Amino acid sequence: MKSRNLAESSELLRMALPLMAKHVIPVTPKNYAVWYEYVSGDNVELQEKVQNIIKENSKIQENEVLDVYNEFLDDSVELSKAEKAQKELLKITSGVSEVLKNAFTDIEKYEKSLEKYNNQISEDIEVKQLKSLVNELTESTHTMNEHNKELLKEIEGHQKESEKLKVEMESVKREARTDSLTSIANRKAFFDYINCMEESGKLAEGQHCIFLLDIDKFKEVNDTYGHIFGDQVIKSVAVVLSKNTKGKDFPARLGGDEFAVFLPDTSLEGAVAVAESIRSALSKAKIVKSKTNEVVKNIHISVGVANYIQGEEIESSLSRADELLYKAKQNGRNKVEF
């Protein structure tokens, strides 16, 4: 990785972050190292590899990014590219340290000058010499003051740069956890939430439930009205999910027309009631086609609700919810099974 100054590193960071957000790639050292190298243009083969993957699949997955890292950047002898990328980011803080170091050096020089003047003034001197010393002291004070002003400007510049990068990093993390079509949580955010519950010990406390749902005959909706309208239907489901879940409830789009909701501290009876309110609200909804103003009714969902059993893997709860969702389909759709 080519050594760059602070401004160049910051600019490459600003170029890399939006691309990572676009492809929903988490901001980790290895992932960042790949995208940093990609936007820098230093590694042509890496750049072509990434472009070919995107061209073929329209998106690049995190596992593919890691494959690119292993192929082009992994180096067991030298410092890894990921660590070098982190070093580039640390230039912002090291830049501030350098400014402060120089400032302390200037202060030490100024202090020595004052000591010299003090020693000279302690001796018997003529008025002419005293005037000369005062002039020198005034000049030194002015120089020190100018240095302090420059120091303040540099520190403020570094601070603004750091704040800007912090905001961008937070934005990327947020976008990486948000479904781009519906603006609710995505699959990664859903499982991260459950993992946090488990790590904090909250999953082992109280009653929890989970339910899966998808849109009945969604393929027919797409075939009849088109994919743009299909996206509109998916957005409508997300809106209804958000309106009918509260507090710590965590709705998410897992992909396609499939959604999930995790309900902490909720009994099976309570979870069924929430699922039923969502199903009922959607069955009564009227979705208007934006181009023709045609009103489309009868958008139904099927839901499978399962309670979380203490000590089991969350995948087991999801599996039972999925089986119940399939049962709802088998029993005529537009139903909640539990």
Long-range contacts (C-beta under 8 A, 24 or more apart in sequence): 1-33, 1-36, 1-37, 1-40, 1-42, 1-81, 1-84, 1-85, 1-88, 2-40, 2-42, 4-88, 5-91, 6-91, 6-92, 6-95, 6-161, 9-88, 9-89, 9-91, 10-92, 10-161, 10-165, 12-36, 12-39, 12-40, 12-88, 13-88, 13-89, 13-165, 13-168, 14-165, 14-168, 15-39, 17-168, 17-169, 17-171, 17-172, 18-172, 20-172, 20-176, 21-171, 21-172, 21-175, 21-176, 23-54, 23-59, 23-60, 23-61, 24-59, 24-62, 24-175, 24-176, 24-180, 24-186, 24-188, 25-60, 25-62, 25-65, 25-176, 26-62, 26-173, 26-176, 26-188, 27-169, 27-172, 27-173, 27-176, 29-82, 29-83, 29-85, 29-86, 30-65, 30-66, 30-69, 30-73, 30-82, 31-62, 31-65, 31-66, 31-69, 32-82, 32-85, 33-69, 33-73, 33-80, 33-81, 33-82, 33-84, 33-85, 34-65, 34-68, 34-69, 34-72, 34-73, 35-65, 36-85, 36-88, 37-72, 37-73, 37-81, 43-72, 45-72, 46-71, 46-72, 46-73, 89-165, 92-158, 92-161, 92-162, 92-165, 93-158, 93-162, 95-154, 95-158, 96-154, 96-155, 96-158, 96-159, 99-151, 99-154, 99-155, 99-158, 100-151, 100-155, 102-151, 103-147, 103-148, 103-151, 106-144, 106-147, 107-144, 110-140, 110-144, 113-137, 113-140, 179-238, 179-252, 179-253, 181-231, 181-234, 181-235, 181-253, 182-234, 182-235, 182-237, 182-238, 182-253, 183-238, 184-238, 184-241, 184-242, 184-251, 184-252, 184-253, 185-250, 185-251, 185-252, 185-253, 186-252, 186-253, 187-252, 187-253, 187-254, 187-255, 189-252, 190-250, 190-252, 190-254, 190-260, 190-262, 191-314, 193-250, 193-252, 193-262, 194-262, 194-314, 197-262, 197-264, 198-314, 202-264, 203-308, 203-314, 204-310, 204-311, 206-264, 206-265, 207-265, 207-266, 207-267, 207-268, 207-307, 207-308, 208-262, 208-263, 208-264, 208-265, 208-266, 208-307, 208-308, 209-262, 209-263, 209-266, 209-267, 209-268, 209-270, 209-271, 209-305, 209-306, 209-307, 209-308, 210-260, 210-261, 210-262, 210-263, 210-271, 210-305, 210-306, 210-308, 210-314, 210-317, 210-318, 210-321, 211-260, 211-261, 211-263, 211-271, 211-274, 211-275, 211-303, 211-304, 211-305, 211-306, 211-321, 212-254, 212-258, 212-259, 212-260, 212-303, 212-304, 212-318, 212-321, 212-322, 212-324, 212-325, 213-237, 213-258, 213-259, 213-260, 213-261, 213-275, 213-278, 213-279, 213-301, 213-302, 213-303, 213-304, 213-325, 214-256, 214-257, 214-258, 214-259, 214-301, 214-302, 214-325, 215-257, 215-299, 215-300, 215-301, 216-300, 216-301, 216-302, 216-329, 216-333, 216-334, 217-300, 217-333, 218-256, 218-257, 221-299, 225-289, 225-296, 229-287, 229-289, 229-296, 230-257, 232-287, 232-289, 232-290, 233-257, 233-287, 233-299, 236-282, 236-285, 236-287, 236-299, 237-282, 237-299, 237-301, 240-278, 240-281, 240-282, 240-285, 241-278, 243-281, 244-274, 244-277, 244-278, 244-281, 245-274, 249-274, 260-318, 260-321, 267-307, 268-305, 268-307, 268-338, 271-305, 271-307, 271-338, 272-305, 272-336, 272-338, 275-303, 275-305, 275-336, 275-338, 276-336, 278-303, 279-303, 279-334, 279-335, 279-336, 283-334, 300-333, 300-334, 301-334, 302-328, 302-329, 302-333, 302-334, 302-335, 302-336, 302-337, 303-328, 303-335, 303-336, 303-337, 304-328, 304-336, 304-337, 304-338, 305-336, 305-337, 305-338, 306-338
